[in-house]
Amino acid sequence: MFDPAAVDFARDAYAQEGRDALFVLPWVLPSNELAVTLPIDARILSLYLKRDPDFRYSGRVPGHIFVLMPNTTLAMSEGPALLSIFTDYAPDAWKRKTFANMSVFFQ
């Protein structure tokens, strides 16, 4: 249901940054199942944009922000819409690490 290599990437990021990092899990993923694969102290934000389409995240985290998305979502409207909610992050500065089934966007 999710990509083990992407989860390993997120775990490695947590090992380097600890709670300075923020992991964002959209509801297009099996968020609960993915959340339990991350370290217990990881900061996780689970989002369901269809329920609250006007949600915006302002401010920055001390470390990186990591947005995990299935590759199929990237072709749909949820992908760009999800990245655009982070108002204090430059839209053109997102980096992408692509895995077989998921991509991780980060800044």
C-alpha positions as CSV (number, residue, x, y, z in Angstrom):
1,M,0.0,0.0,0.0
2,F,3.0,2.3,0.4
3,D,6.6,2.3,-0.8
4,P,9.1,0.8,1.6
5,A,12.0,2.7,0.0
6,A,10.1,6.0,0.5
7,V,9.6,5.0,4.2
8,D,13.3,4.3,4.5
9,F,14.1,7.7,3.0
10,A,11.8,9.3,5.6
11,R,13.3,7.3,8.5
12,D,16.8,8.3,7.4
13,A,15.7,12.0,7.3
14,Y,14.3,11.7,10.8
15,A,17.6,10.1,11.9
16,Q,19.4,13.2,10.7
17,E,16.9,15.9,11.7
18,G,14.9,14.4,14.6
19,R,11.8,16.5,15.6
20,D,13.1,19.4,13.5
21,A,11.6,17.7,10.5
22,L,7.8,17.6,9.7
23,F,6.3,14.7,7.7
24,V,3.1,15.4,5.8
25,L,0.8,12.6,4.9
26,P,-2.2,13.4,2.7
27,W,-5.3,11.3,3.1
28,V,-4.8,10.0,-0.4
29,L,-2.4,7.6,1.3
30,P,-3.2,5.0,3.9
31,S,-2.1,7.7,6.4
32,N,-2.5,5.7,9.6
33,E,-0.6,2.7,8.3
34,L,2.2,4.9,6.9
35,A,2.4,6.9,10.2
36,V,3.1,3.8,12.3
37,T,6.1,3.1,10.1
38,L,7.8,6.4,11.0
39,P,9.6,6.8,14.3
40,I,7.4,7.3,17.3
41,D,8.6,10.8,18.1
42,A,8.3,12.1,14.5
43,R,6.2,15.1,13.9
44,I,3.4,14.1,11.5
45,L,0.7,16.2,9.9
46,S,-2.1,14.3,8.3
47,L,-4.1,16.3,5.8
48,Y,-7.5,15.8,4.1
49,L,-7.8,18.7,1.7
50,K,-11.2,17.8,0.4
51,R,-12.6,18.3,3.9
52,D,-10.9,21.6,4.5
53,P,-9.8,23.0,1.0
54,D,-8.9,26.4,2.5
55,F,-6.4,25.0,5.0
56,R,-3.0,26.8,4.8
57,Y,0.2,26.1,6.7
58,S,2.1,29.2,7.5
59,G,5.5,29.3,9.1
60,R,8.5,27.2,8.7
61,V,9.9,24.2,10.6
62,P,13.5,24.2,11.9
63,G,14.4,21.2,9.6
64,H,12.9,20.1,6.4
65,I,9.3,19.4,5.5
66,F,8.7,16.1,3.8
67,V,5.5,15.5,1.8
68,L,4.9,11.9,0.9
69,M,2.5,11.3,-2.0
70,P,1.7,8.3,-4.2
71,N,2.9,8.8,-7.7
72,T,-0.6,8.4,-9.1
73,T,-1.7,11.5,-7.1
74,L,0.9,13.7,-8.9
75,A,-1.0,13.6,-12.1
76,M,-4.2,14.6,-10.3
77,S,-5.1,18.0,-8.8
78,E,-4.3,16.9,-5.2
79,G,-0.5,16.9,-5.8
80,P,0.0,20.6,-6.7
81,A,-2.8,21.7,-4.4
82,L,-1.1,19.9,-1.4
83,L,2.3,21.6,-2.0
84,S,0.6,25.0,-2.4
85,I,-0.8,25.0,1.1
86,F,2.6,25.7,2.6
87,T,2.5,29.4,2.2
88,D,6.0,30.2,3.5
89,Y,7.8,27.7,1.2
90,A,8.7,28.8,-2.3
91,P,6.5,26.9,-4.9
92,D,9.5,26.4,-7.2
93,A,11.9,25.2,-4.5
94,W,10.5,21.8,-3.8
95,K,12.9,18.9,-4.4
96,R,11.5,15.5,-5.3
97,K,12.8,12.0,-4.6
98,T,10.9,9.5,-6.7
99,F,10.5,5.8,-5.7
100,A,8.5,3.0,-7.3
101,N,5.1,3.9,-5.9
102,M,5.6,7.1,-4.0
103,S,7.4,10.5,-4.2
104,V,8.7,12.5,-1.4
105,F,8.8,16.3,-1.9
106,F,10.9,18.3,0.5
107,Q,12.3,21.7,1.3
